[in-house]
Amino acid sequence: MIPSLKVHKIDAVLSSMSITEDRMKSVDFSKKYYHTPGKFAMKTAT
């Protein structure tokens, strides 16, 4: 998605893209508009 932004093929990304330091060097991020905490699910041992 970031390469498409850089060549102006798209104007914005409305997707679940994590903000990393490397990505912040390439594009500007707005404030997060939602927060989904990580969770693990597993079957309990019997």
C-alpha distance matrix in Angstrom:
0.0 3.8 5.6 5.3 6.5 8.9 10.4 10.8 9.6 8.4 10.4 9.1 7.2 10.1 9.5 11.2 9.3 12.1 13.0 14.2 16.2 14.1 11.0 13.6 14.7 11.5 10.7 13.1 13.1 15.6 18.1 17.3 18.2 19.2 20.3 20.5 22.6 22.5 25.4 27.2 29.3 32.1 35.3 38.3 40.8 44.1
3.8 0.0 3.8 5.4 5.0 6.3 8.9 9.9 10.0 9.2 10.3 9.3 8.4 11.8 11.6 12.8 10.0 12.0 11.8 12.4 13.7 11.3 8.2 10.6 11.2 7.8 7.4 10.4 11.3 14.4 17.1 17.0 18.6 19.9 20.9 21.5 23.4 23.5 26.7 28.6 31.1 33.9 37.3 40.1 42.6 45.9
5.6 3.8 0.0 3.8 5.4 5.1 6.5 8.7 8.6 9.4 11.4 11.5 11.3 14.8 14.8 16.2 13.6 15.6 15.4 15.5 16.3 13.4 11.0 13.4 12.9 9.3 9.9 13.2 14.7 17.8 20.8 20.8 22.3 23.7 24.6 25.2 27.0 26.8 29.9 31.6 33.9 36.5 39.9 42.8 45.1 48.4
5.3 5.4 3.8 0.0 3.8 5.5 5.4 6.2 5.1 5.8 8.5 9.3 9.6 13.1 13.7 16.0 14.1 16.8 16.9 17.8 19.0 16.4 13.5 15.5 15.6 11.8 11.2 13.9 15.1 17.6 20.7 20.7 21.6 23.2 24.7 25.3 27.6 27.7 30.7 32.5 34.6 37.3 40.5 43.6 46.0 49.3
6.5 5.0 5.4 3.8 0.0 3.8 5.6 5.1 6.0 5.3 6.1 6.9 8.1 11.8 13.1 15.4 13.3 15.7 15.2 16.4 17.3 15.2 12.0 13.1 13.4 9.8 8.3 10.6 12.0 14.4 17.8 18.3 19.3 21.4 23.1 24.3 26.6 27.2 30.4 32.6 34.9 37.9 41.2 44.1 46.7 50.0
8.9 6.3 5.1 5.5 3.8 0.0 3.8 5.5 7.7 8.4 9.1 10.3 11.6 15.4 16.4 18.3 15.7 17.5 16.5 16.9 17.0 14.5 11.9 12.9 12.1 8.3 8.1 11.0 13.4 16.3 19.7 20.6 22.1 24.3 25.7 26.9 29.0 29.4 32.7 34.8 37.3 40.1 43.6 46.4 48.8 52.2
10.4 8.9 6.5 5.4 5.6 3.8 0.0 3.8 5.5 7.9 9.6 11.8 13.5 17.2 18.4 20.7 18.5 20.7 20.0 20.5 20.7 18.0 15.5 16.7 15.8 12.0 11.8 14.6 16.9 19.4 22.9 23.7 24.8 27.0 28.6 29.7 31.9 32.2 35.4 37.3 39.6 42.4 45.7 48.7 51.1 54.4
10.8 9.9 8.7 6.2 5.1 5.5 3.8 0.0 3.8 5.3 6.3 9.3 11.7 15.2 17.1 19.9 18.2 20.7 20.1 21.3 21.8 19.6 16.6 17.4 17.1 13.4 12.1 14.0 15.9 17.8 21.4 22.3 23.0 25.4 27.5 28.8 31.4 32.0 35.2 37.4 39.6 42.5 45.8 48.7 51.4 54.6
9.6 10.0 8.6 5.1 6.0 7.7 5.5 3.8 0.0 3.8 7.0 9.5 11.2 14.4 16.0 19.0 17.8 20.7 20.8 22.1 23.2 20.9 17.8 19.2 19.2 15.5 14.2 16.2 17.5 19.3 22.7 23.0 23.2 25.3 27.4 28.3 31.0 31.4 34.3 36.3 38.2 41.0 44.1 47.2 49.9 53.0
8.4 9.2 9.4 5.8 5.3 8.4 7.9 5.3 3.8 0.0 3.8 5.9 7.8 10.9 12.9 16.1 15.2 18.3 18.5 20.4 21.8 20.0 16.6 17.7 18.4 14.9 12.8 14.2 14.8 16.2 19.4 19.6 19.6 21.7 24.0 25.1 28.0 28.7 31.6 33.8 35.8 38.7 41.9 45.0 47.7 50.8
10.4 10.3 11.4 8.5 6.1 9.1 9.6 6.3 7.0 3.8 0.0 3.8 7.2 10.0 12.8 16.0 15.1 17.9 17.6 19.8 21.0 19.8 16.2 16.5 17.6 14.4 11.6 12.0 12.6 13.4 16.8 17.5 17.5 20.1 22.7 24.3 27.3 28.5 31.6 34.1 36.2 39.4 42.6 45.5 48.4 51.5
9.1 9.3 11.5 9.3 6.9 10.3 11.8 9.3 9.5 5.9 3.8 0.0 3.8 6.5 9.4 12.4 11.7 14.6 14.5 17.1 18.8 18.0 14.2 14.5 16.3 13.5 10.4 10.3 9.9 10.6 13.6 13.9 13.9 16.4 18.9 20.5 23.5 24.8 27.9 30.6 32.7 36.0 39.2 42.0 45.0 48.1
7.2 8.4 11.3 9.6 8.1 11.6 13.5 11.7 11.2 7.8 7.2 3.8 0.0 3.8 5.7 8.7 8.3 11.6 12.3 15.0 17.3 16.6 12.8 13.8 16.1 13.5 10.7 10.9 9.7 10.6 12.9 12.3 12.3 14.1 16.2 17.4 20.3 21.3 24.4 26.9 29.0 32.2 35.5 38.3 41.3 44.4
10.1 11.8 14.8 13.1 11.8 15.4 17.2 15.2 14.4 10.9 10.0 6.5 3.8 0.0 3.8 7.1 8.3 11.5 12.9 16.2 18.9 18.8 15.1 15.9 18.7 16.6 13.7 13.2 10.9 10.7 12.2 10.7 9.8 11.2 13.7 14.8 18.1 19.5 22.3 25.0 26.8 30.2 33.3 36.1 39.2 42.2
9.5 11.6 14.8 13.7 13.1 16.4 18.4 17.1 16.0 12.9 12.8 9.4 5.7 3.8 0.0 3.7 5.7 9.2 11.4 14.6 17.8 17.6 14.2 15.7 18.6 16.7 14.4 14.4 11.9 12.3 13.1 10.8 10.4 10.6 12.2 12.5 15.6 16.4 19.1 21.6 23.5 26.7 29.9 32.8 35.8 38.8
11.2 12.8 16.2 16.0 15.4 18.3 20.7 19.9 19.0 16.1 16.0 12.4 8.7 7.1 3.7 0.0 3.8 6.5 9.5 12.5 16.1 16.4 13.5 15.0 18.2 17.0 15.1 15.0 12.1 12.7 12.7 9.8 10.0 9.2 9.7 9.5 12.2 12.8 15.6 18.2 20.3 23.6 27.0 29.7 32.6 35.8
9.3 10.0 13.6 14.1 13.3 15.7 18.5 18.2 17.8 15.2 15.1 11.7 8.3 8.3 5.7 3.8 0.0 3.8 6.4 9.1 12.6 12.6 9.7 11.5 14.6 13.5 12.0 12.4 10.0 11.6 12.2 10.0 11.4 11.3 11.4 11.6 13.5 13.8 17.1 19.5 22.1 25.2 28.7 31.3 34.1 37.4
12.1 12.0 15.6 16.8 15.7 17.5 20.7 20.7 20.7 18.3 17.9 14.6 11.6 11.5 9.2 6.5 3.8 0.0 3.8 6.3 10.0 10.8 8.7 10.2 13.5 13.4 12.3 12.5 10.0 11.9 11.7 9.6 12.0 11.5 10.5 10.8 11.8 12.1 15.7 18.2 21.2 24.3 28.0 30.2 32.8 36.3
13.0 11.8 15.4 16.9 15.2 16.5 20.0 20.1 20.8 18.5 17.6 14.5 12.3 12.9 11.4 9.5 6.4 3.8 0.0 3.8 6.9 8.4 6.5 6.9 10.4 11.0 10.0 9.8 7.6 10.0 10.1 9.2 12.4 12.7 12.0 13.2 14.0 14.7 18.4 21.1 24.3 27.4 31.1 33.1 35.7 39.2
14.2 12.4 15.5 17.8 16.4 16.9 20.5 21.3 22.1 20.4 19.8 17.1 15.0 16.2 14.6 12.5 9.1 6.3 3.8 0.0 3.8 5.4 5.2 6.2 8.8 10.2 10.5 11.2 10.1 13.0 13.3 12.8 16.1 16.3 15.1 15.9 16.0 16.1 19.7 21.9 25.3 28.2 31.9 33.8 36.0 39.7
16.2 13.7 16.3 19.0 17.3 17.0 20.7 21.8 23.2 21.8 21.0 18.8 17.3 18.9 17.8 16.1 12.6 10.0 6.9 3.8 0.0 3.8 5.5 5.0 6.5 9.2 10.3 11.0 11.0 14.1 14.7 15.1 18.6 19.2 18.2 19.4 19.3 19.4 23.1 25.2 28.7 31.4 35.2 36.9 39.0 42.7
14.1 11.3 13.4 16.4 15.2 14.5 18.0 19.6 20.9 20.0 19.8 18.0 16.6 18.8 17.6 16.4 12.6 10.8 8.4 5.4 3.8 0.0 3.8 5.4 5.3 7.0 9.2 11.3 12.0 15.6 16.9 17.1 20.4 21.1 20.4 21.2 21.4 21.2 24.7 26.5 29.9 32.4 36.1 38.1 40.1 43.8
11.0 8.2 11.0 13.5 12.0 11.9 15.5 16.6 17.8 16.6 16.2 14.2 12.8 15.1 14.2 13.5 9.7 8.7 6.5 5.2 5.5 3.8 0.0 3.8 5.3 5.3 6.3 8.4 8.9 12.6 14.3 14.5 17.5 18.5 18.3 19.3 20.1 20.3 23.9 26.0 29.2 31.9 35.6 37.8 40.1 43.7
13.6 10.6 13.4 15.5 13.1 12.9 16.7 17.4 19.2 17.7 16.5 14.5 13.8 15.9 15.7 15.0 11.5 10.2 6.9 6.2 5.0 5.4 3.8 0.0 3.8 5.4 5.4 6.1 7.1 10.6 12.4 13.4 16.7 18.2 18.2 19.9 20.7 21.5 25.2 27.7 31.0 33.9 37.6 39.7 42.0 45.6
14.7 11.2 12.9 15.6 13.4 12.1 15.8 17.1 19.2 18.4 17.6 16.3 16.1 18.7 18.6 18.2 14.6 13.5 10.4 8.8 6.5 5.3 5.3 3.8 0.0 3.8 6.1 8.0 10.2 13.7 15.9 17.2 20.4 22.0 22.0 23.6 24.3 24.8 28.4 30.7 34.0 36.8 40.5 42.5 44.7 48.4
11.5 7.8 9.3 11.8 9.8 8.3 12.0 13.4 15.5 14.9 14.4 13.5 13.5 16.6 16.7 17.0 13.5 13.4 11.0 10.2 9.2 7.0 5.3 5.4 3.8 0.0 3.8 7.2 9.8 13.5 16.2 17.3 20.0 21.8 22.3 23.7 24.9 25.3 28.9 31.1 34.2 37.0 40.7 43.0 45.3 48.8
10.7 7.4 9.9 11.2 8.3 8.1 11.8 12.1 14.2 12.8 11.6 10.4 10.7 13.7 14.4 15.1 12.0 12.3 10.0 10.5 10.3 9.2 6.3 5.4 6.1 3.8 0.0 3.8 6.5 10.0 13.1 14.5 16.9 19.1 20.1 21.8 23.5 24.3 28.0 30.5 33.5 36.5 40.2 42.5 45.0 48.6
13.1 10.4 13.2 13.9 10.6 11.0 14.6 14.0 16.2 14.2 12.0 10.3 10.9 13.2 14.4 15.0 12.4 12.5 9.8 11.2 11.0 11.3 8.4 6.1 8.0 7.2 3.8 0.0 3.8 6.8 10.0 12.1 14.5 17.1 18.4 20.7 22.5 23.9 27.6 30.5 33.5 36.8 40.4 42.6 45.3 48.7
13.1 11.3 14.7 15.1 12.0 13.4 16.9 15.9 17.5 14.8 12.6 9.9 9.7 10.9 11.9 12.1 10.0 10.0 7.6 10.1 11.0 12.0 8.9 7.1 10.2 9.8 6.5 3.8 0.0 3.8 6.6 8.3 10.9 13.4 14.7 17.1 19.0 20.7 24.4 27.4 30.4 33.8 37.3 39.5 42.3 45.7
15.6 14.4 17.8 17.6 14.4 16.3 19.4 17.8 19.3 16.2 13.4 10.6 10.6 10.7 12.3 12.7 11.6 11.9 10.0 13.0 14.1 15.6 12.6 10.6 13.7 13.5 10.0 6.8 3.8 0.0 3.8 6.4 8.4 11.5 13.4 16.4 18.7 21.0 24.5 27.8 30.6 34.2 37.7 39.7 42.7 46.0
18.1 17.1 20.8 20.7 17.8 19.7 22.9 21.4 22.7 19.4 16.8 13.6 12.9 12.2 13.1 12.7 12.2 11.7 10.1 13.3 14.7 16.9 14.3 12.4 15.9 16.2 13.1 10.0 6.6 3.8 0.0 3.8 6.3 9.1 10.7 14.1 16.1 18.8 22.3 25.8 28.6 32.2 35.7 37.4 40.5 43.8
17.3 17.0 20.8 20.7 18.3 20.6 23.7 22.3 23.0 19.6 17.5 13.9 12.3 10.7 10.8 9.8 10.0 9.6 9.2 12.8 15.1 17.1 14.5 13.4 17.2 17.3 14.5 12.1 8.3 6.4 3.8 0.0 3.8 5.6 7.1 10.4 12.7 15.4 18.8 22.3 25.0 28.6 32.0 33.9 37.0 40.2
18.2 18.6 22.3 21.6 19.3 22.1 24.8 23.0 23.2 19.6 17.5 13.9 12.3 9.8 10.4 10.0 11.4 12.0 12.4 16.1 18.6 20.4 17.5 16.7 20.4 20.0 16.9 14.5 10.9 8.4 6.3 3.8 0.0 3.8 7.1 10.2 13.3 16.2 19.1 22.7 24.9 28.7 31.9 33.8 37.2 40.2
19.2 19.9 23.7 23.2 21.4 24.3 27.0 25.4 25.3 21.7 20.1 16.4 14.1 11.2 10.6 9.2 11.3 11.5 12.7 16.3 19.2 21.1 18.5 18.2 22.0 21.8 19.1 17.1 13.4 11.5 9.1 5.6 3.8 0.0 3.8 6.7 9.9 12.9 15.6 19.2 21.3 25.0 28.2 30.1 33.5 36.4
20.3 20.9 24.6 24.7 23.1 25.7 28.6 27.5 27.4 24.0 22.7 18.9 16.2 13.7 12.2 9.7 11.4 10.5 12.0 15.1 18.2 20.4 18.3 18.2 22.0 22.3 20.1 18.4 14.7 13.4 10.7 7.1 7.1 3.8 0.0 3.8 6.2 9.5 12.3 16.0 18.4 22.2 25.4 27.1 30.4 33.5
20.5 21.5 25.2 25.3 24.3 26.9 29.7 28.8 28.3 25.1 24.3 20.5 17.4 14.8 12.5 9.5 11.6 10.8 13.2 15.9 19.4 21.2 19.3 19.9 23.6 23.7 21.8 20.7 17.1 16.4 14.1 10.4 10.2 6.7 3.8 0.0 3.8 6.5 8.9 12.5 14.8 18.5 21.8 23.7 27.0 30.0
22.6 23.4 27.0 27.6 26.6 29.0 31.9 31.4 31.0 28.0 27.3 23.5 20.3 18.1 15.6 12.2 13.5 11.8 14.0 16.0 19.3 21.4 20.1 20.7 24.3 24.9 23.5 22.5 19.0 18.7 16.1 12.7 13.3 9.9 6.2 3.8 0.0 3.8 6.4 10.2 12.9 16.6 19.9 21.4 24.5 27.7
22.5 23.5 26.8 27.7 27.2 29.4 32.2 32.0 31.4 28.7 28.5 24.8 21.3 19.5 16.4 12.8 13.8 12.1 14.7 16.1 19.4 21.2 20.3 21.5 24.8 25.3 24.3 23.9 20.7 21.0 18.8 15.4 16.2 12.9 9.5 6.5 3.8 0.0 3.8 7.0 10.2 13.7 17.2 18.9 21.8 25.2
25.4 26.7 29.9 30.7 30.4 32.7 35.4 35.2 34.3 31.6 31.6 27.9 24.4 22.3 19.1 15.6 17.1 15.7 18.4 19.7 23.1 24.7 23.9 25.2 28.4 28.9 28.0 27.6 24.4 24.5 22.3 18.8 19.1 15.6 12.3 8.9 6.4 3.8 0.0 3.8 6.7 10.2 13.6 15.2 18.3 21.5
27.2 28.6 31.6 32.5 32.6 34.8 37.3 37.4 36.3 33.8 34.1 30.6 26.9 25.0 21.6 18.2 19.5 18.2 21.1 21.9 25.2 26.5 26.0 27.7 30.7 31.1 30.5 30.5 27.4 27.8 25.8 22.3 22.7 19.2 16.0 12.5 10.2 7.0 3.8 0.0 3.8 6.7 10.3 12.1 14.9 18.3
29.3 31.1 33.9 34.6 34.9 37.3 39.6 39.6 38.2 35.8 36.2 32.7 29.0 26.8 23.5 20.3 22.1 21.2 24.3 25.3 28.7 29.9 29.2 31.0 34.0 34.2 33.5 33.5 30.4 30.6 28.6 25.0 24.9 21.3 18.4 14.8 12.9 10.2 6.7 3.8 0.0 3.8 7.1 9.3 12.5 15.6
32.1 33.9 36.5 37.3 37.9 40.1 42.4 42.5 41.0 38.7 39.4 36.0 32.2 30.2 26.7 23.6 25.2 24.3 27.4 28.2 31.4 32.4 31.9 33.9 36.8 37.0 36.5 36.8 33.8 34.2 32.2 28.6 28.7 25.0 22.2 18.5 16.6 13.7 10.2 6.7 3.8 0.0 3.7 6.3 9.1 12.2
35.3 37.3 39.9 40.5 41.2 43.6 45.7 45.8 44.1 41.9 42.6 39.2 35.5 33.3 29.9 27.0 28.7 28.0 31.1 31.9 35.2 36.1 35.6 37.6 40.5 40.7 40.2 40.4 37.3 37.7 35.7 32.0 31.9 28.2 25.4 21.8 19.9 17.2 13.6 10.3 7.1 3.7 0.0 3.8 6.5 9.0
38.3 40.1 42.8 43.6 44.1 46.4 48.7 48.7 47.2 45.0 45.5 42.0 38.3 36.1 32.8 29.7 31.3 30.2 33.1 33.8 36.9 38.1 37.8 39.7 42.5 43.0 42.5 42.6 39.5 39.7 37.4 33.9 33.8 30.1 27.1 23.7 21.4 18.9 15.2 12.1 9.3 6.3 3.8 0.0 3.8 6.4
40.8 42.6 45.1 46.0 46.7 48.8 51.1 51.4 49.9 47.7 48.4 45.0 41.3 39.2 35.8 32.6 34.1 32.8 35.7 36.0 39.0 40.1 40.1 42.0 44.7 45.3 45.0 45.3 42.3 42.7 40.5 37.0 37.2 33.5 30.4 27.0 24.5 21.8 18.3 14.9 12.5 9.1 6.5 3.8 0.0 3.8
44.1 45.9 48.4 49.3 50.0 52.2 54.4 54.6 53.0 50.8 51.5 48.1 44.4 42.2 38.8 35.8 37.4 36.3 39.2 39.7 42.7 43.8 43.7 45.6 48.4 48.8 48.6 48.7 45.7 46.0 43.8 40.2 40.2 36.4 33.5 30.0 27.7 25.2 21.5 18.3 15.6 12.2 9.0 6.4 3.8 0.0
